[in-house]
Amino acid sequence: MKKINIFLFVLSILSLIGQCLLLPQMPDTVPIHWNTAGEVNGFGSKYITLVLAAVPLILFLLFFLIPRIDPRKASYEKHQKAYDIFRVFVILLFTAFVWVSNGAMMGWPVSINRVVPIGIGILLLVIGNYMPQIRSNYTFGIKTPWALESPYVWKKTHAAGGVLFCIYGILMILSGIFPSPWMTNLTLAVILLGVAGMYLYSWLLFRKECGKKS
């Protein structure tokens, strides 16, 4: 991963430098939010784009720090592949979002209401496929209190979570291919129900395990 780390770090720095160079060409007020139809519904100072452009670099540093400060840092050696793939995709995705946003701000032919959901959907599919590999820790994965308490509950919760995240990913991609308010609302509803369902499932697993021990 050493070469990939160097690549991600250099990419994050170059993206931030590129944003600084682009800044003088931007109007003082730029669009910063778009609705599901791709229409601008929020504006802000062009200097906000510098904060957004710094996010990939901040994420790179956080991803480097997290395994070193997590109380269960030994788990990262067991799920290193899943963690590495996750952070690579996240940093690449946020870097892409910076420049997709720049394109939309500068009037380039960019459908931000399509690109962003599809990008997030791909990330969710990646996470879903690798989620069963994640071992118990305090910062990465589905951290319900019952999963953190029991290795069995953690394993079962993440196996189910992997399927759920793949469903999320497919819905997000579809909402990008077919952008509409009802598709967005459907996706959000499924995500909210899924989160509630995962907490309930994790709790029921924990109760079942405690029942066997008593």
MARKENU-119614 format. One record per residue: x, y negated, z of N, C-alpha, C, O, CB in turn. Coordinates in steps of 0.2 Angstrom, whole numbers, padded with zeros to 4 digits, always signed. Last residue first. Glycine has a CB too. Layout:
! residues N
XYZXYZXYZXYZXYZ;...
! end
This chain:
! residues 214
-0138+0090+0149-0142+0090+0156-0145+0097+0157-0148+0098+0163-0147+0085+0156;-0134+0092+0136-0129+0092+0142-0132+0093+0149-0129+0095+0153-0124+0086+0142;-0145+0090+0129-0141+0096+0128-0137+0097+0134-0135+0103+0137-0138+0097+0122;-0148+0077+0131-0153+0082+0133-0149+0089+0133-0151+0093+0137-0158+0082+0129;-0137+0070+0125-0138+0070+0132-0142+0075+0135-0141+0078+0140-0140+0063+0135;-0141+0073+0112-0135+0075+0114-0135+0075+0122-0133+0080+0125-0129+0071+0112;-0153+0066+0111-0153+0073+0110-0147+0076+0113-0147+0081+0116-0154+0074+0102;-0149+0053+0113-0153+0056+0118-0153+0064+0117-0154+0067+0122-0161+0053+0117;-0141+0051+0102-0138+0051+0108-0142+0054+0113-0140+0058+0118-0136+0044+0110;-0151+0052+0092-0145+0057+0092-0142+0057+0099-0140+0063+0101-0140+0055+0086;-0158+0041+0095-0161+0047+0095-0156+0053+0096-0157+0058+0099-0166+0049+0089;-0149+0031+0092-0151+0032+0099-0154+0038+0100-0153+0042+0105-0156+0026+0100;-0147+0032+0078-0141+0033+0082-0143+0034+0090-0141+0038+0093-0137+0027+0082;-0160+0030+0074-0157+0036+0073-0151+0038+0077-0151+0043+0080-0155+0037+0065;-0161+0016+0077-0166+0021+0080-0163+0028+0080-0163+0032+0084-0172+0021+0077;-0151+0011+0069-0151+0010+0077-0155+0015+0080-0153+0018+0085-0153+0003+0079;-0156+0014+0057-0150+0017+0059-0149+0016+0067-0146+0021+0070-0144+0013+0055;-0168+0007+0056-0168+0014+0056-0162+0017+0059-0162+0022+0062-0170+0016+0049;-0163-0006+0056-0167-0004+0062-0167+0003+0062-0167+0006+0068-0174-0007+0061;-0157-0006+0044-0153-0007+0050-0157-0005+0056-0154-0002+0060-0152-0015+0050;-0168-0003+0035-0162+0002+0036-0158+0001+0042-0156+0006+0045-0158+0001+0030;-0175-0014+0036-0178-0008+0039-0173-0003+0040-0173+0001+0044-0184-0005+0034;-0166-0023+0030-0168-0024+0037-0171-0018+0040-0170-0016+0046-0174-0030+0037;-0165-0017+0017-0159-0018+0021-0161-0019+0029-0158-0015+0033-0155-0024+0019;-0179-0018+0013-0176-0012+0013-0169-0012+0018-0168-0007+0022-0174-0009+0007;-0180-0032+0013-0184-0028+0017-0181-0021+0018-0181-0019+0024-0191-0028+0014;-0170-0036+0003-0170-0038+0010-0174-0034+0015-0171-0032+0020-0171-0045+0010;-0176-0030-0008-0170-0028-0006-0169-0029+0001-0166-0025+0005-0164-0031-0011;-0189-0037-0009-0189-0029-0008-0182-0027-0006-0182-0023-0001-0190-0026-0015;-0184-0050-0012-0188-0048-0005-0188-0041-0004-0187-0039+0002-0195-0051-0006;-0178-0048-0024-0174-0050-0019-0177-0048-0012-0174-0046-0007-0172-0057-0019;-0189-0044-0031-0184-0039-0031-0179-0041-0025-0177-0037-0021-0180-0039-0038;-0197-0056-0030-0199-0050-0027-0194-0044-0027-0194-0041-0022-0205-0047-0032;-0189-0066-0037-0190-0066-0030-0192-0060-0027-0190-0058-0021-0195-0072-0029;-0176-0058-0048-0183-0061-0047-0184-0061-0039-0181-0057-0035-0188-0056-0050;-0165-0051-0059-0166-0056-0054-0173-0059-0054-0176-0061-0059-0161-0062-0055;-0160-0037-0064-0167-0040-0064-0168-0045-0059-0172-0044-0054-0172-0034-0064;-0147-0036-0060-0149-0035-0067-0156-0038-0068-0157-0040-0074-0149-0027-0068;-0148-0039-0046-0144-0043-0051-0145-0043-0058-0145-0047-0062-0136-0042-0050;-0156-0029-0042-0158-0036-0041-0154-0041-0045-0156-0047-0046-0158-0038-0033;-0148-0018-0045-0154-0019-0048-0157-0026-0048-0159-0029-0052-0159-0014-0046;-0138-0021-0035-0136-0021-0042-0142-0022-0046-0142-0026-0051-0132-0014-0044;-0145-0019-0024-0142-0025-0025-0140-0026-0032-0141-0031-0035-0136-0026-0020;-0149-0005-0025-0154-0011-0025-0151-0017-0026-0154-0021-0030-0158-0011-0018;-0137+0001-0024-0141+0002-0030-0146-0004-0030-0147-0007-0036-0144+0009-0030;-0133-0003-0011-0129-0005-0017-0133-0005-0023-0132-0009-0027-0123-0001-0017;-0143+0003-0003-0142-0004-0003-0138-0006-0009-0141-0011-0012-0138-0006+0003;-0139+0017-0006-0146+0014-0008-0146+0007-0008-0148+0004-0013-0151+0017-0003;-0126+0016+0000-0127+0018-0007-0134+0015-0010-0134+0013-0015-0126+0025-0009;-0130+0015+0013-0127+0009+0010-0127+0010+0003-0127+0005-0001-0119+0009+0013;-0137+0027+0016-0140+0021+0016-0137+0015+0013-0140+0011+0009-0142+0019+0023;-0126+0036+0015-0131+0037+0010-0135+0030+0010-0137+0028+0005-0136+0042+0012;-0118+0031+0026-0115+0031+0019-0121+0032+0014-0120+0028+0009-0111+0037+0019;-0127+0033+0037-0125+0026+0035-0122+0026+0028-0124+0022+0024-0121+0023+0039;-0126+0047+0039-0132+0044+0036-0131+0037+0033-0134+0035+0029-0137+0044+0042;-0112+0047+0043-0114+0051+0037-0121+0049+0034-0122+0048+0028-0115+0059+0039;-0113+0038+0054-0109+0036+0048-0111+0041+0042-0110+0038+0036-0102+0036+0049;-0120+0046+0063-0123+0040+0061-0120+0037+0054-0123+0034+0050-0122+0035+0067;-0112+0057+0064-0119+0058+0061-0121+0052+0059-0124+0051+0053-0124+0062+0066;-0101+0051+0071-0100+0055+0064-0107+0056+0061-0107+0054+0055-0097+0062+0066;-0107+0046+0082-0103+0041+0077-0103+0045+0071-0104+0042+0065-0096+0040+0080;-0111+0057+0089-0116+0052+0086-0113+0047+0081-0116+0046+0076-0119+0048+0092;-0099+0063+0092-0104+0066+0088-0109+0061+0085-0111+0062+0079-0108+0072+0092;-0092+0053+0100-0090+0055+0093-0095+0059+0089-0095+0058+0083-0084+0060+0094;-0101+0041+0109-0101+0048+0107-0098+0049+0100-0100+0047+0095-0108+0051+0108;-0101+0027+0110-0100+0032+0116-0099+0039+0115-0096+0042+0119-0107+0031+0120;-0103+0022+0098-0096+0021+0101-0095+0025+0107-0090+0026+0109-0096+0013+0103;-0116+0026+0096-0111+0029+0092-0104+0028+0095-0099+0032+0094-0111+0026+0085;-0122+0018+0105-0123+0025+0106-0117+0029+0102-0115+0034+0104-0130+0028+0105;-0121+0005+0101-0118+0007+0107-0117+0015+0108-0113+0017+0112-0122+0004+0113;-0115+0005+0084-0121+0005+0089-0118+0007+0095-0113+0011+0095-0126+0010+0087;-0107+0000+0072-0105+0001+0079-0111+0000+0084-0111-0005+0088-0100-0005+0081;-0102+0006+0058-0108+0005+0061-0107+0006+0069-0107+0012+0071-0114+0010+0058;-0086-0002+0054-0091+0003+0053-0098+0001+0057-0099-0005+0058-0088+0009+0056;-0074-0009+0064-0075-0007+0057-0080-0001+0057-0079+0004+0059-0069-0005+0054;-0072-0012+0077-0072-0018+0072-0074-0015+0065-0076-0020+0061-0066-0021+0072;-0069-0002+0086-0074-0007+0088-0075-0013+0083-0079-0017+0084-0071-0010+0094;-0071+0016+0081-0067+0010+0083-0072+0004+0084-0078+0005+0084-0062+0008+0077;-0071+0032+0075-0073+0028+0080-0068+0022+0082-0063+0023+0083-0075+0031+0087;-0068+0033+0057-0067+0035+0064-0069+0030+0069-0069+0024+0067-0060+0038+0065;-0074+0035+0041-0073+0030+0046-0073+0034+0053-0078+0037+0055-0077+0024+0046;-0079+0044+0032-0072+0045+0034-0070+0040+0040-0065+0041+0043-0067+0043+0028;-0092+0040+0028-0091+0046+0032-0084+0047+0035-0083+0051+0040-0093+0052+0029;-0089+0029+0020-0091+0028+0026-0091+0034+0031-0089+0033+0037-0098+0026+0027;-0086+0029+0006-0081+0031+0011-0083+0030+0018-0079+0032+0023-0075+0026+0010;-0098+0027+0000-0095+0033-0002-0089+0035+0003-0088+0040+0004-0092+0032-0009;-0102+0014+0005-0106+0020+0007-0102+0027+0005-0103+0031+0009-0112+0020+0003;-0092+0006+0000-0092+0007+0007-0096+0013+0009-0094+0017+0013-0095+0001+0011;-0096+0007-0014-0089+0009-0012-0089+0010-0004-0087+0016-0002-0084+0003-0013;-0109+0001-0013-0108+0008-0015-0101+0011-0013-0100+0016-0011-0109+0008-0023;-0105-0012-0008-0109-0008-0004-0109+0000-0006-0109+0004-0002-0116-0010-0004;-0098-0017-0020-0095-0016-0013-0099-0011-0009-0095-0007-0005-0094-0023-0010;-0109-0017-0029-0103-0012-0030-0099-0011-0024-0097-0006-0022-0099-0015-0036;-0117-0027-0023-0119-0020-0024-0114-0015-0025-0114-0009-0022-0124-0020-0030;-0109-0038-0024-0110-0036-0018-0113-0028-0018-0111-0024-0014-0116-0040-0014;-0110-0039-0039-0103-0038-0035-0104-0035-0028-0100-0031-0026-0100-0045-0035;-0123-0041-0040-0120-0035-0043-0113-0034-0040-0112-0028-0038-0119-0036-0051;-0125-0053-0034-0129-0047-0031-0125-0041-0034-0125-0036-0030-0136-0047-0033;-0116-0062-0042-0115-0061-0035-0119-0054-0032-0116-0050-0029-0118-0067-0031;-0121-0061-0055-0115-0059-0054-0114-0057-0046-0111-0052-0045-0110-0064-0056;-0134-0067-0055-0133-0060-0057-0127-0057-0055-0126-0051-0052-0134-0060-0065;-0134-0079-0051-0139-0075-0047-0138-0068-0050-0142-0064-0047-0146-0078-0049;-0124-0085-0059-0122-0083-0052-0127-0079-0049-0125-0075-0044-0121-0090-0048;-0120-0084-0074-0126-0082-0071-0125-0080-0064-0124-0074-0062-0130-0077-0075;-0111-0096-0083-0111-0091-0078-0118-0090-0074-0120-0095-0072-0105-0093-0072;-0105-0106-0093-0111-0101-0094-0110-0095-0089-0108-0090-0091-0111-0099-0101;-0099-0120-0083-0098-0114-0087-0104-0110-0088-0108-0110-0083-0092-0110-0085;-0101-0131-0074-0105-0130-0080-0104-0125-0085-0106-0125-0090-0105-0137-0084;-0094-0131-0063-0091-0135-0069-0095-0134-0075-0093-0137-0080-0084-0132-0070;-0101-0122-0055-0100-0129-0053-0098-0134-0059-0100-0140-0059-0095-0130-0047;-0099-0110-0061-0105-0113-0061-0105-0120-0059-0109-0124-0062-0110-0109-0056;-0085-0109-0059-0087-0109-0066-0094-0112-0066-0096-0116-0070-0088-0102-0069;-0085-0108-0045-0081-0114-0049-0084-0115-0056-0085-0120-0058-0074-0113-0049;-0091-0096-0043-0094-0102-0041-0091-0108-0044-0095-0113-0046-0093-0103-0033;-0081-0088-0049-0088-0088-0052-0092-0094-0050-0095-0098-0054-0092-0082-0050;-0071-0091-0040-0070-0093-0047-0077-0093-0051-0078-0096-0056-0065-0089-0050;-0076-0085-0028-0074-0092-0028-0073-0095-0035-0076-0100-0036-0066-0092-0025;-0079-0072-0032-0084-0076-0031-0082-0084-0031-0086-0088-0033-0087-0074-0024;-0066-0067-0033-0070-0067-0039-0076-0072-0038-0077-0076-0042-0072-0060-0041;-0062-0067-0020-0059-0071-0024-0062-0072-0031-0063-0078-0033-0052-0068-0026;-0072-0058-0015-0072-0065-0013-0068-0069-0017-0070-0075-0018-0070-0065-0005;-0067-0046-0022-0074-0048-0023-0074-0056-0021-0077-0060-0024-0079-0044-0019;-0054-0044-0017-0055-0045-0024-0062-0049-0025-0062-0053-0029-0054-0039-0028;-0057-0042-0003-0053-0048-0005-0054-0050-0012-0054-0055-0014-0046-0047-0003;-0065-0030-0004-0068-0037-0001-0064-0043-0003-0067-0048-0005-0068-0036+0007;-0057-0021-0010-0063-0023-0013-0065-0030-0011-0068-0034-0014-0068-0018-0013;-0047-0020+0000-0045-0022-0006-0051-0025-0010-0051-0030-0013-0042-0016-0010;-0054-0016+0011-0051-0023+0012-0049-0025+0005-0050-0031+0003-0046-0023+0016;-0058-0003+0007-0063-0008+0009-0060-0015+0008-0063-0019+0006-0066-0007+0016;-0046+0004+0005-0051+0003-0001-0056-0003+0001-0057-0007-0004-0054+0009-0003;-0042+0004+0018-0038+0000+0013-0042-0001+0007-0042-0007+0004-0032+0005+0011;-0051+0011+0025-0050+0004+0027-0047+0000+0021-0048-0005+0020-0046+0004+0033;-0050+0024+0019-0056+0020+0018-0055+0013+0020-0058+0008+0017-0061+0023+0023;-0036+0027+0022-0038+0026+0015-0045+0022+0014-0045+0017+0010-0039+0033+0012;-0037+0027+0036-0033+0022+0033-0035+0021+0026-0036+0015+0023-0026+0024+0033;-0043+0034+0046-0047+0032+0041-0043+0027+0037-0047+0022+0034-0054+0029+0044;-0032+0038+0055-0036+0043+0052-0041+0041+0046-0042+0045+0042-0041+0046+0058;-0027+0026+0058-0022+0030+0055-0026+0036+0052-0024+0039+0047-0017+0033+0060;-0037+0020+0065-0036+0018+0059-0031+0022+0055-0031+0022+0049-0033+0011+0059;-0038+0026+0078-0042+0028+0073-0041+0026+0066-0043+0029+0061-0049+0026+0075;-0028+0019+0085-0026+0026+0083-0031+0028+0077-0029+0032+0073-0026+0031+0088;-0035+0008+0090-0031+0007+0084-0029+0014+0081-0027+0014+0075-0025+0003+0086;-0046+0005+0099-0045+0012+0096-0041+0012+0090-0043+0014+0085-0052+0015+0095;-0045-0009+0102-0043-0004+0107-0042+0003+0105-0039+0007+0108-0048-0004+0112;-0037-0018+0089-0043-0014+0091-0041-0009+0096-0035-0006+0095-0046-0010+0084;-0026-0024+0085-0029-0027+0091-0035-0023+0093-0037-0023+0099-0031-0034+0090;-0022-0019+0073-0017-0020+0078-0020-0022+0085-0016-0021+0090-0011-0025+0076;-0032-0019+0064-0030-0012+0066-0025-0013+0072-0024-0008+0076-0027-0009+0061;-0033-0034+0062-0038-0030+0066-0036-0023+0068-0037-0021+0074-0044-0029+0061;-0023-0040+0054-0023-0040+0062-0027-0035+0065-0025-0033+0071-0025-0047+0064;-0026-0037+0041-0019-0035+0044-0019-0035+0051-0016-0031+0054-0014-0040+0041;-0038-0043+0041-0038-0036+0039-0031-0033+0042-0031-0028+0044-0039-0035+0032;-0034-0057+0043-0039-0053+0048-0038-0046+0047-0038-0042+0052-0046-0056+0047;-0027-0059+0031-0024-0060+0038-0028-0056+0043-0025-0053+0047-0023-0067+0040;-0038-0058+0022-0031-0054+0021-0028-0054+0028-0026-0048+0030-0027-0057+0016;-0046-0068+0026-0048-0061+0026-0042-0056+0026-0042-0052+0030-0053-0059+0021;-0039-0079+0022-0041-0078+0029-0043-0071+0030-0041-0068+0035-0047-0083+0031;-0039-0078+0008-0032-0078+0012-0034-0076+0020-0030-0072+0023-0029-0084+0011;-0052-0079+0005-0049-0073+0004-0042-0072+0008-0040-0067+0010-0047-0072-0004;-0055-0092+0010-0058-0086+0013-0054-0080+0012-0053-0076+0016-0065-0086+0011;-0051-0103+0003-0047-0101+0008-0049-0094+0011-0045-0091+0015-0046-0106+0014;-0062-0107-0005-0056-0104-0008-0051-0101-0003-0047-0097-0005-0052-0109-0012;-0070-0112+0005-0072-0106+0002-0066-0103-0002-0065-0097-0001-0077-0107-0004;-0063-0124+0007-0064-0119+0013-0066-0112+0010-0063-0107+0012-0070-0122+0017;-0063-0130-0005-0057-0128-0002-0057-0123+0003-0053-0118+0004-0053-0134+0000;-0076-0133-0007-0074-0128-0011-0067-0125-0008-0065-0120-0009-0073-0130-0018;-0078-0144+0001-0081-0138+0004-0078-0132+0000-0077-0127+0003-0088-0137+0004;-0075-0154-0007-0070-0152-0002-0072-0146+0001-0067-0142+0004-0068-0157+0003;-0086-0159-0013-0082-0154-0017-0076-0151-0013-0073-0146-0014-0078-0158-0023;-0100-0158-0003-0094-0161-0005-0090-0156-0008-0090-0150-0007-0091-0164+0001;-0116-0151-0010-0111-0153-0004-0105-0156-0007-0104-0157-0013-0109-0147+0000;-0133-0145-0012-0126-0148-0014-0122-0150-0008-0124-0150-0003-0128-0155-0018;-0145-0133-0017-0141-0136-0012-0134-0139-0015-0131-0136-0019-0139-0130-0007;-0151-0126-0028-0155-0129-0022-0151-0132-0016-0154-0132-0011-0160-0124-0020;-0150-0122-0045-0146-0125-0039-0151-0128-0034-0156-0132-0036-0142-0131-0041;-0156-0106-0050-0157-0114-0050-0153-0116-0044-0154-0114-0038-0164-0116-0050;-0157-0093-0051-0151-0096-0053-0151-0103-0053-0147-0107-0056-0149-0093-0060;-0167-0087-0044-0168-0089-0052-0162-0092-0055-0162-0093-0061-0174-0093-0053;-0164-0087-0031-0164-0081-0035-0165-0082-0042-0164-0077-0046-0170-0076-0032;-0154-0102-0030-0159-0098-0028-0159-0092-0032-0155-0091-0036-0166-0101-0028;-0138-0108-0024-0142-0106-0029-0148-0102-0027-0146-0097-0023-0138-0103-0035;-0126-0120-0018-0131-0114-0016-0136-0114-0022-0138-0119-0025-0135-0116-0010;-0118-0130-0021-0115-0125-0017-0120-0119-0015-0118-0114-0012-0113-0128-0010;-0114-0142-0033-0119-0137-0031-0115-0132-0027-0110-0129-0028-0122-0134-0037;-0105-0157-0027-0105-0151-0032-0111-0146-0029-0112-0146-0023-0098-0147-0032;-0099-0173-0028-0104-0169-0025-0105-0163-0030-0106-0164-0036-0111-0173-0024;-0088-0178-0035-0088-0178-0028-0093-0174-0025-0092-0171-0019-0089-0185-0026;-0083-0166-0049-0087-0172-0046-0087-0172-0038-0086-0167-0035-0094-0172-0049;-0067-0160-0052-0073-0159-0050-0077-0166-0048-0073-0170-0045-0074-0154-0044;-0054-0162-0054-0058-0162-0060-0065-0162-0058-0070-0162-0062-0056-0157-0065;-0047-0161-0042-0048-0168-0045-0052-0168-0051-0055-0173-0053-0041-0170-0047;-0048-0146-0040-0052-0151-0036-0052-0158-0039-0058-0161-0040-0049-0152-0029;-0039-0138-0047-0045-0140-0050-0049-0145-0047-0054-0148-0050-0050-0133-0050;-0029-0137-0038-0027-0140-0044-0034-0142-0048-0034-0147-0051-0023-0136-0049;-0035-0130-0027-0032-0137-0026-0031-0141-0033-0032-0147-0033-0026-0137-0022;-0037-0118-0034-0043-0123-0032-0041-0130-0030-0044-0134-0032-0046-0120-0025;-0024-0114-0036-0028-0115-0042-0034-0120-0040-0036-0124-0044-0031-0109-0045;-0021-0111-0022-0018-0116-0026-0022-0119-0032-0022-0125-0034-0011-0114-0028;-0030-0101-0020-0031-0107-0016-0027-0113-0020-0030-0118-0020-0028-0106-0009;-0025-0091-0029-0032-0094-0030-0033-0100-0026-0037-0105-0029-0037-0088-0027;-0012-0089-0024-0013-0092-0031-0020-0095-0032-0021-0100-0035-0011-0087-0036;-0016-0083-0012-0012-0089-0012-0013-0093-0019-0014-0099-0019-0004-0088-0011;-0022-0071-0016-0026-0076-0012-0022-0083-0012-0026-0088-0012-0026-0073-0005;-0011-0066-0024-0018-0067-0027-0022-0073-0023-0024-0077-0026-0022-0061-0028;-0002-0063-0014-0001-0068-0019-0007-0070-0023-0007-0076-0024+0004-0065-0024;-0010-0053-0006-0007-0060-0003-0006-0065-0008-0008-0071-0008-0001-0058+0001;-0012-0043-0016-0017-0047-0013-0016-0053-0010-0019-0058-0010-0021-0042-0008;+0002-0040-0019-0003-0042-0024-0008-0046-0021-0010-0052-0023-0005-0036-0028;+0006-0035-0006+0009-0041-0009+0005-0044-0014+0004-0050-0015+0016-0039-0012;-0003-0024-0005-0003-0030+0000+0000-0036-0003-0002-0042-0002+0000-0028+0006;+0002-0016-0015-0005-0019-0016-0006-0025-0011-0009-0030-0012-0010-0014-0014;+0014-0013-0011+0014-0017-0017+0007-0020-0018+0006-0026-0020+0015-0013-0023;+0011-0006+0001+0015-0012+0001+0014-0016-0005+0013-0022-0004+0022-0010+0002;+0004+0006+0000+0000+0000+0000+0004-0006+0000+0002-0012-0001-0005+0000+0006;
! end
